[in-house]
Amino acid sequence: MLAAGLTSDWDQLVGQTASRLKIDESIAVSTVEQLDELGMVTTTASERRSVELTNAGQDRYQQLSIGVEGITQRLYGDIPVDDLATAHRVLALVTERANAELRRASTAASSR
């Protein structure tokens, strides 16, 4: 994903957005286009467009990061580190398996 101060390739950003949010690529394209229309990102006009956060986009990114950090602290702050590590390993394994199932289902659906 695009972070403050970084530039990303358009196709790479769209692909990462679709993959991480488990959405169709066309929706990811629409989302990045909306960010451009709202002035949150700027894109180059070249064939291989690059995308960069604008000052407004960086401000919004920072606001969201602060909000997420506060929520994360309230959710996880008092849980022992060892318990968090165990939960992380279990959730990573479940996520890996879920992604494999989604790929299998997608492959099966496209072969019909």
Secondary structure, DSSP 4 states (H G I P E B T S, - for coil): ---TT-EEEHHHHHHHHHHHHT--HHHHHHHHHHHHHTTSEEE-SSSS-EEEE-HHHHHHHHHHHHHHHHHHHHHHTTS-HHHHHHHHHHHHHHHHHHHHHHHHHHHHHHT-
